[in-house]
């Protein structure tokens, strides 16, 4: 199994750092191949622009999707982006490792998605989306730390259900590009927990990554379940109720 971990935390001694090291060691010791993109260590630039490309579609007006489509047709992505795309195509499993900041991805990781998940058929586009996506057959999972306790992110919690908060990532990024989305692995308030608790969470995480091919996934409707207006058909609504 080839596993690609995209790590987004500025402090190597953080619990996110411990999770990435634990996953890498467990997978490697079990004979799997692991590549880690440590975005802060790489000094990855999250800002999109013409530097995304070595080609130019329109020098007068910058439209990112048009430039992405042109680059996809002419092998025109900047080397640092092409390397990240190659890792996506290499992997069987993608893991996004990050702390939940302001109810979403850290800026460096969101920028990685903005720049690397290019349209024009390279990562999506041309009818390649959701269950017909480029990465159909691969798995992806969020592995995240969350500052508040689990109760705070429940159905009646102050911050609302965690599934709703993570929906734009799970559905709008991972499933959108074809990945089968594994249930997220979440660690709440690691900085407020004992060393024993933290060690137990790392052990639990090692078990998850080793069993990720059989881990439970989030069931999303397929494109065929929607009508021509992209509204869920009545039969599919009853199945998902």
C-alpha distance (Angstrom), angle and dihedral (degrees) to the residues before:
residue distance angle dihedral
X1 . . .
X2 3.80 . .
X3 3.81 113.5 .
X4 3.80 124.7 -168.5
X5 3.82 115.6 -163.8
X6 3.79 118.5 -167.2
X7 3.79 104.9 -160.7
X8 3.80 120.6 -162.3
X9 3.79 114.6 -179.7
X10 3.82 126.2 107.0
X11 3.83 95.9 -145.1
X12 3.82 118.1 69.2
X13 3.84 90.5 -161.7
X14 3.82 91.7 57.0
X15 3.80 122.4 110.9
X16 3.81 87.3 -107.6
X17 3.78 87.1 58.3
X18 3.80 90.1 49.8
X19 3.81 90.4 50.4
X20 3.79 93.2 51.8
X21 3.81 92.0 47.4
X22 3.81 91.2 47.5
X23 3.80 92.6 49.6
X24 3.79 93.4 45.6
X25 3.80 93.4 49.8
X26 3.80 94.7 44.8
X27 3.80 94.0 48.2
X28 3.80 94.5 43.5
X29 3.79 92.9 48.3
X30 3.80 88.4 51.8
X31 3.81 90.9 55.1
X32 3.80 99.5 -101.3
X33 3.79 124.9 133.2
X34 3.81 117.5 -118.0
X35 3.80 132.1 -169.5
X36 3.81 119.7 -174.7
X37 3.78 124.0 -162.1
X38 3.81 103.1 -161.8
X39 3.79 97.4 -166.3
X40 3.80 97.6 -164.8
X41 3.81 92.9 45.8
X42 3.80 88.4 48.6
X43 3.81 90.2 49.3
X44 3.78 86.5 -132.0
X45 3.80 112.5 -164.6
X46 3.83 107.7 -130.8
X47 3.81 95.1 -169.7
X48 3.80 117.0 101.6
X49 3.77 123.3 -143.1
X50 3.78 142.6 115.8
X51 3.79 89.4 -48.7
X52 3.83 85.9 74.9
X53 3.79 87.7 76.4
X54 3.79 144.4 48.8
X55 3.82 89.3 -160.4
X56 3.81 130.9 64.6
X57 3.79 124.0 -145.1
X58 3.82 97.7 174.9
X59 3.78 120.1 9.7
X60 3.81 92.8 -173.3
X61 3.81 100.5 55.0
X62 3.79 128.3 25.1
X63 3.80 115.6 -138.0
X64 3.76 109.7 166.1
X65 3.80 99.1 -154.2
X66 3.81 91.4 48.9
X67 3.79 90.7 49.8
X68 3.81 90.5 46.9
X69 3.80 91.7 52.2
X70 3.80 90.8 48.7
X71 3.80 92.1 47.2
X72 3.81 90.7 48.6
X73 3.81 89.9 55.1
X74 3.82 94.4 44.9
X75 3.83 104.0 34.7
X76 3.77 88.4 -110.8
X77 3.80 105.6 146.9
X78 3.79 119.1 122.9
X79 3.83 111.6 -101.1
X80 3.82 94.5 -111.7
X81 3.81 90.3 55.7
X82 3.78 94.8 43.3
X83 3.81 89.7 53.9
X84 3.82 90.7 54.6
X85 3.81 91.8 46.7
X86 3.80 89.9 50.8
X87 3.81 89.2 54.8
X88 3.81 90.4 52.9
X89 3.79 91.8 52.9
X90 3.81 91.1 44.3
X91 3.77 96.5 53.5
X92 3.78 130.7 83.9
X93 3.80 90.7 -164.9
X94 3.80 130.8 32.2
X95 3.82 120.3 -159.8
X96 3.80 121.5 -169.2
X97 3.82 107.3 -156.3
X98 3.81 115.0 -167.7
X99 3.80 148.2 124.3
X100 3.79 114.4 -103.8
X101 3.81 104.4 -111.8
X102 3.81 120.9 -175.5
X103 3.81 90.5 -14.1
X104 3.78 93.3 -57.3
X105 3.77 150.0 50.3
X106 3.80 120.9 -40.0
X107 3.81 108.8 -101.6
X108 3.79 93.5 -109.5
X109 3.81 91.3 56.4
X110 3.80 94.0 43.4
X111 3.80 88.0 51.1
X112 3.81 89.8 49.9
X113 3.80 88.6 55.6
X114 3.83 91.8 45.3
X115 3.79 92.3 53.3
X116 3.81 103.0 33.4
X117 3.81 101.8 39.3
X118 3.78 92.7 70.6
X119 3.79 125.8 -179.8
X120 3.79 128.1 -136.8
X121 3.78 93.8 82.9
X122 3.80 97.2 -60.8
X123 3.82 95.3 102.2
X124 3.81 99.8 -9.5
X125 3.80 140.6 -9.8
X126 3.78 136.2 79.3
X127 3.79 91.8 72.1
X128 3.80 92.6 -48.5
X129 3.78 104.0 128.2
X130 3.80 141.8 110.5
X131 3.83 112.0 -3.9
X132 3.83 88.7 -4.1
X133 3.79 91.6 51.1
X134 3.78 129.1 132.4
X135 3.81 91.9 -105.9
X136 3.81 97.8 48.6
X137 3.79 108.3 144.1
X138 3.80 93.7 33.4
X139 3.81 126.1 98.8
X140 3.79 129.3 -133.3
X141 3.79 133.2 -172.9
X142 3.77 139.8 -175.1
X143 3.81 113.8 -131.2
X144 3.78 106.5 -173.2
X145 3.76 145.0 160.7
X146 3.80 119.0 -138.3
X147 3.79 124.3 -159.8
X148 3.80 98.2 -142.8
X149 3.82 130.8 62.2
X150 3.79 121.2 -89.8
X151 3.82 92.4 -108.4
X152 3.80 89.8 61.8
X153 3.81 89.6 62.1
X154 3.80 97.9 47.1
X155 3.79 128.6 110.2
X156 3.79 91.3 -86.8
X157 3.79 96.4 29.1
X158 3.78 124.3 118.8
X159 3.81 94.9 -108.5
X160 3.79 97.0 41.4
X161 3.81 130.6 -121.5
X162 3.78 114.4 -28.3
X163 3.82 90.1 -138.8
X164 3.80 89.2 62.1
X165 3.81 92.1 49.0
X166 3.80 92.1 49.8
X167 3.81 95.3 42.8
X168 3.84 94.6 94.2
X169 3.81 88.9 56.0
X170 3.81 100.5 38.5
X171 3.79 96.8 40.2
X172 3.80 103.8 19.3
X173 3.81 98.3 46.6
X174 3.81 111.2 15.3
X175 3.80 103.1 33.6
X176 3.82 90.7 34.2
X177 3.81 89.2 64.3
X178 3.80 93.8 45.1
X179 3.80 104.6 -94.8
X180 3.79 120.1 142.8
X181 3.80 99.9 -123.6
X182 3.79 117.0 -132.2
X183 3.79 117.4 -150.3
X184 3.82 106.3 -89.7
X185 3.78 121.8 -101.5
X186 3.80 106.8 -133.4
X187 3.78 131.8 -175.9
X188 3.79 114.1 -166.5
X189 3.80 122.2 -149.5
X190 3.82 97.7 -16.2
X191 3.81 92.2 171.0
X192 3.81 90.1 59.9
X193 3.78 95.9 49.7
X194 3.79 132.7 88.5
X195 3.78 123.6 -99.5
X196 3.79 87.6 -111.3
X197 3.80 90.9 55.4
X198 3.79 91.8 46.5
X199 3.80 91.2 50.5
X200 3.80 89.7 50.3
X201 3.81 90.9 52.0
X202 3.81 90.7 51.2
X203 3.80 90.2 50.5
X204 3.80 89.6 49.5
X205 3.80 89.5 49.9
X206 3.79 93.2 50.4
X207 3.79 87.7 54.2
X208 3.80 91.6 50.1
X209 3.80 96.5 51.4
X210 3.79 92.3 46.2
X211 3.82 90.2 52.2
X212 3.80 96.3 37.0
X213 3.80 93.9 119.2
X214 3.80 89.7 63.0
X215 3.83 98.3 31.3
X216 3.82 116.6 123.0
X217 3.78 116.1 -89.3
X218 3.79 135.0 -152.4
X219 3.81 111.1 -103.3
X220 3.78 110.8 -135.9
X221 3.82 124.7 177.0
X222 3.79 116.8 -100.5
X223 3.79 124.8 -119.5
X224 3.80 89.5 -105.1
X225 3.81 88.2 62.1
X226 3.83 90.3 67.6
X227 3.80 129.1 75.6
X228 3.81 126.7 -129.3
X229 3.82 89.8 -78.8
X230 3.83 91.5 52.6
X231 3.80 91.7 -109.6
X232 3.79 117.6 139.9
X233 3.79 111.3 -102.2
X234 3.83 116.5 -119.0
X235 3.81 93.4 -112.2
X236 3.79 90.9 53.5
X237 3.81 91.2 47.2
X238 3.80 90.7 57.9
X239 3.80 91.0 50.1
X240 3.80 92.7 51.7
X241 3.81 95.8 42.3
